[in-house]
Every structure is written in structure tokens, then in C-alpha cells.
Amino acid sequence: MPGSLVLGAYLALAALGGGRSEAEPPRPDGSLLWVHLDGVARLPSLIALTEQLPADVSILVTLPRGTDLPPTTGRMILRHVPHEGGGSVQAFLDHWTPDALLWVGGGLRPALLAKARMPKLLVEGAPDPQIMMRGAGWPWLARSVVPFFDRALVAGDAAAERLARAGLSDDRLEIAGSLDAPAPVLPCNERERRDLAQSLGARPVWLAGDLPLAELPSIVAAYLHASRTAHRLLLILAPRHADEAPAFARALNDAGLRVAERAEGDEPEDGTQVYLADGPSEMGLWLRLAPLAYLGGTLTDGAGGRHPFEAAALGSVLIHGPVTMPHAAAWARLDAAGAARVILNGAELGRAVEALLAPDKAAAMAHAGWDVATQGAEVANRVADLIRVSLAHPAPSGPAAEAPALANPASA
């Protein structure tokens, strides 16, 4: 087969390449799961996943060479992935003797995968211009390497089709979402939530949360626009920095808005237009009271910004500006699912608030956002199940070996 010949040529050339074996720390006793990540940004997802694995399973984590390795934490051992060349791969495998491999995203390494004789699970990987370390210079290589995996979980039909074209059989393919860390459930005081909800009654409410002071003019403009049609509209405003709350209060009063300040013990009365929180510490409360939320820092080039899954997991309909870093991937997924709306300025924000206060539109968006935000937990559960099966059947695997008995979705 052309693929086998190409893989043989690649492995022969890799054996002649450079790359010395590195000193490794001792291998822990017992079962060892080897996880390869394409970057440190994946670590929070992995940490959440490992909480579902038996406590006696140790985790060896490899990251691309050149990555700054975070300190070893808990039962995780963090190392650089070995060189493809020379005897580095075999020395690495002989030392660690992993019982199963979870490969998450990134480019595949043919020499490493060809010699790794243990159950192998691929998550969020598919043949694209980045998947093979040597790129398009090795035609047919993907068709020789991809079948080494016993199962692949990919997000979407396009990725599944690419893996199928690379030779992975349908019974080893599974459509799943991204392996995300679960969205944190923001706490709130239930008694306060209940009392405030009773006080607000049927008033339309929206939230501008984690708001930098620079964005306040846009929020005021949006409120004035939306309040023309939304009778008795209430804005809950949570500043990003607690020490800026007095400056927010002055600016809101100067704009002619009737403000109630939580720091002063005020409650939102019937004539209150803005309820000013005293900082970001009660976001869980505000998100439960306001079905519609604009998350701050996305209209200006501000640093940071809250992860949108916090709000989406609580059923909030989300609005954001064009500045989505450092959570661009999460925002893109929410946008694609129809769970968020992007705006460019205060005028567009006002029109978006006006439109999305309609319950019929909000319900569909909120449900879509909840699906996206909680999908990672479902995928983590599935991956954890497959890992447990793999660790229970640590037999050699590969294109010529029978795949371990990883449960099909229908029987899981």
C-alpha cells in the first residue's frame, strides 16, 4: 500500500535524524494514562477530565517542544513530547510504558504514534494542513497514521469526513463537541435573589456586567434607546472594578438617570432606571435576575473579560462587542450557535437590547447558549468512559491489531 511505504520511508528517515533522549523522572507505580495536548490552554479541560478518573491512575502530560512547562500539579507529570528522530521515541516509551494514550488536538507525530503500542483515543483532531508534523511533503502519510487510533471523537461532520478519508473506519468515529472545562456555576444568595426577583416583578431587566468605565457612554446610549419601547426598563450595572463604582454613580446621575446604589443599601424601586452594583463579586446573582446580558470589555480594547460560558450556563442571552480575546473561541461557538449577538457600538447595543427583550427570541438563544456551555461536560464524561475502558484493556493496538472493546455510542 502506498501509505505503508510512505510511513516506512518516514520512519527510516526519522531514525537517522537527531534528537537525544532526555532524562526522565521516575515512572509512578500503577496505571499510567498518557495525554498529549497541543498547548497549555488545554490544561484546564484536562484537569476537569482527570477528576472523573480513578484516583490511582497517574497522568503523564506531554506538550509540544518549546512550550514553557507549568509546574507539575497533583498526579500530573508534565513533559515535552520526545523528538521524532534518533532513539528518543523508543526511549520515551520504554521508560514510561503508558497503558493508554489520549491525543487532544494538534498535529500528529507519525514515529511516536507508530511505536506507541497501547489503546489510543483522538479528541478534536482531523487531517488538515496542521495535522501532520511534516506537512504536505509526505503524501499518503495521514492514511498510514490516522488508523493507529482506536477511536476518534470529533466536532462536526467535516472533521469526521476528513478522518474517514484518511482511513479511519466508521465504527471508530464519533461526533462529539469540544473537550472544554465545565463552565463554573457562579454562586448567589438565594434569599436575596428571591427578594429582588419579587421586587422587580415583571419589569424588563438587562445586565451590563464586568463593565470598564470607558464603556459607560455606550451603555447609557443603549439604555436610552431601548427604554423608548421597553416600558419601565431596568439596567443592572456591575462595574469591573469595585473602586470605580462612585465614578459610575456620578456619570449616571449626570446623564439624568435615576440610580439606586447597592453599596448604599438602596433597593431598585419602581422608578429606578439603573441599579448599580458595588463591583463584580455578585455576578451569579445578577445573571439570574437579568435574562439578557452584555459582557463588558468587548467594545473597547480592554484586557481580560469574563468567560461567556459563565453566563450562558445560567441561561443568559448574550450580547458582545468585537473584542473577544482572550475567549475568542468560546464567543465564536456561541455566535455560530445563535446564542449571542455581536454589536459594534452603543447604538447597535440599544437596538439589540430592544430586540432581544422579546421572550420568544430570548428563549431560543438562551437554550442554544446553555447547550454550548454545558457540552464540554458531556464530552468529558464520554472521554472518561472511554479512558476507563482503555485502561482496563491495555492491549497493543494499531492498524494491524484488533481495536480494544471501546463501547459504541449506542451501547454506552
Disulfide bonds with the S-S distance in Angstrom:
none
